[in-house]
Amino acid sequence: MDQIIVRGNGPLNGEIPIAGAKNACLTLMPATLLTDAPLTLTNAPRLSDIATMTQLLQSLGSEVASLQGGKVLALSSAQISNHTADYDIVRKMRASILVLGPMLARDGHAVVSLPGGCAIGARPVDLHLKALEAMGAELDLRDGYVHAKAPGGRLKGAVINFPFVSVGATENALLAATLAKGTTVINNAAREPEIVDLAQCLRRMGAQIEGEGTSTITIQGVQALGGATHPVVADRIELGTYMLAPAICGGEVECLGGRIDLVGAFCEKLDAAGVSVTETARGLKVSRKNGRVKAVDVVTEPFPGFPTDLQAQMMALLCTADGTSVLEEKIFENRFMHAPELLRMGAKIEVHGGHATVTGVEKLRGAPVMATDLRASVSLILAGLAAEGETVVSRVYHLDRGYEHVEEKLRACGAQIERVKGA
Ligand code: UD1
C-alpha cells in the first residue's frame, strides 16, 4: 500500500487549483439513470470514488466515457439493462445508494445493496427509504439488499418531512421526485451547495424544481427528462483543506476557483483564529504572517454551518494554536479517529463522546501515523506539514477517494511531500 511522506518545511506560498466537488459529482452522475438522453458533466474531479460510481453505473447498463483526462464525463443510459446494484461495488462507497431513487423513478423497480463507506459511525439509510416510501415505493429489505417497487410503475408526488437534515436522503428524494406523478415537497431539506448544483443540473434536463438551497424544495414531476451539459461546482471541502495549508504552516496561498459563499462558516473560524482570507479575481487568498493562530471553538452542523468534512483538518490547525479549543461533532458519532494519530505527533487532545478538547502545542513532531478515513488522512498530512521532522502516513488509499494530485498541489507551494508506492 502507498505511503505519503511529509517533512515540515516552513511557510507555503503559491497557488492551488480547486477541482470539481466529489460529493456533487457523485450525486450528478446517477442523474443519467433518469433519462435516455446524454448527460455531460464538465469540471469533474479525478478520484477513485468517481471511478467507483462509473463502475456502478456501467454495471447497470449506462455508458460512461471519461474524456479530457477525466475532467469531462459523458454519460448515457439509453436503457437500464440491469436493475441490481451489487454489494461488491456498493460496499466500497456509501453514495452508491443514490442510484436507488433514479432507477425506481424511471423504471418502477430497483434492487440496491445496503452501502458501506467511511467508517465514521453507523450511517443508516433509513431516511432515504422513508422518503421513497412516502412516494409510494414498496420496499422489502432482505439478504442485505433493498428490493424496491413502485406500484403501477411510477412513483407519486408526496410531502416528505425529514426529522433531521440528510444530504444523501435529500438528493435521493430530489432525483426520484423529478419523474414522479404530481408534486413533491421536501421539508427540512439539506441546503448544501451540492444540492443546489444537483437541482440546477436536473433543471437543465427539464425538471421543475423550486427552493433548492432553502429548507423546502418543491418538485413538479414531469413525464420524461432530456440531456444536458453541466459543470460540477467547486469542491468546498478540498478548498477548505488547502486554505488550511498556509494557515497551519504560514505563508500565502491562493486557491483558484474558491468561492466565499461555499465556505462562509469556515472562513469565520479562520478569521477568529487570526488567519486572513481575501477574495481575489481568481479565487480566495489565504495568509498567515507570523505568530501562532488563536484557539477557537467549532461545532459541526449542516450547511450553512461548519462542515463535518473539515473538522479533522481544522483539528490539525488547532493542535498548534495558542490556547484551548473545543470541537463538537454533531453530524457523525465516532468521527475523531484522527485524534489518536495526532496524539502520536505530540498533540494534546482529549475526546469525550462528541467533544474534543484540543490544547495547542508550540510544535508537532513527525511520526508514523495511519489514515483511518478520507478527511482524517488529509488532516494528518496538514499536521505533518507543520511538524518538525518526518511524518509517514500509511493507508493513503482513503486519500485518493477524495483528493486529486494532492502531492503535486502542495509541492507547487513549496511543501516537501512525496508518495512511496507500495506493493
Ligand atoms: C454526505 C457527504 C459526506 C458528509 C455528509 C454530511 C456525500 C457523498 N457525502 O454524506 O461527505 O460528511 O453528507 O455533510 O455527499 N442519517 C441517518 N439516516 C439516513 C441518512 C443519514 O440516520 O438515512 C444520519 C447519518 O448517519 C449522519 C446524518 O444523518 O449522522 C447526516 O448524514 P447525511 O447528511 O445523510 O450524510 P451523507 O449524505 O451520507
Residues whose N, C-alpha, C, O or C-beta is under 5 A from the ligand:
A	BS01	UD1	N23 L26 A95 R123 P124 V125 D126 L127 H128 V165 S166 V167 G168 A169 T308 D309 I331 F332
